[in-house]
Amino acid sequence: MADTEDLEALLAGEHDLVQADFRGADLQRAVLSNRDFTGAKFEKANLGKADFSNSILRGASFTQADLTEANLSRCNSANTGFVHVKMSNANWQSAKLVSSNFHSCNLSGSDLRGADFSKANLVNDNNFEGTIVDENTKFDGAKILRPMIKNPAFRYYRLERGQLIRKLEGEIDEVFHDNPSAFQRDIENQIQTSALALDQLEKAISNNISIHGEIGHNGPPDDLELSDSDFSSAREALEILKIEIASPAPNLSNLNKVKKSATAIVNKVLTWASLKFELFSDEFAKGAGKSMSSPSGLLAITLVFTGDWARLIDLIMKYFPHS
């Protein structure tokens, strides 16, 4: 059990909490930032959504703790032990985790951008599915098992003698598909959603929905009208994306073209909508619950479309940052 005096010191806002005992404590949503927890004990503590940002956690122990959605950004967690820890969707941005030990931890969905896992032990059954990494995430010298290298989290590295070695500049980001991975499912699901939104928008426009007398009288200039060519280009981009994510070595140039095509159609739809609906904000508020054959209904379809395609672009940038 947690030490009563240590808990009182924590609640009093003391900075020096070195070797403090918080075992089993309920610190969910607690603000624990800018503290020194060197060597502290957090075994079986509930730390969900707690804020450890900028704190020192060197040598601390988190066995069976719950760090779900916790904020550990910019913390110093070097030489720290994480055993059977729940830490999904946690924020580890720019955290120092050098030489830390991870055993049976769930990091799924966590933000690891800029985090330093150099020389960390990641060998034992850790879940990195759906984690967010960038070129500043460091795994230099970290130890993993060979099957783990297939995870997109390690796409900037190759495995040599059980340790992660940074790829040379210009090496192709390899994506492996022995089994459907989190990134595949994410993008495949979003492709389906985006295709449906595209179909709905094209159908709504092709039905010649009249907006005369409701929201402005002047349509967009001809060069800003959405054409069959625009919809064909968007569908072609989706097909290219399907092919690339199924490839063991996606072509980054093709992915970049997909990203540009998706961005172009989103921007054109937004421009088209803003010109088509001169008073769209007021009319959309008034039109809640109307059918999709109304101006507000068409605007709703437009908003759904741009949101879905923006999400698709985000996923491409998340999983293929070099594209």
Beta strands, then each sheet from edge to edge (+ up, - down):
strand 1: 81-83
strand 2: 101-103
strand 3: 121-124
strand 4: 157-160
strand 5: 163-166
sheet 1: 1+ 2+ 3+
sheet 2: 4+ 5-
end
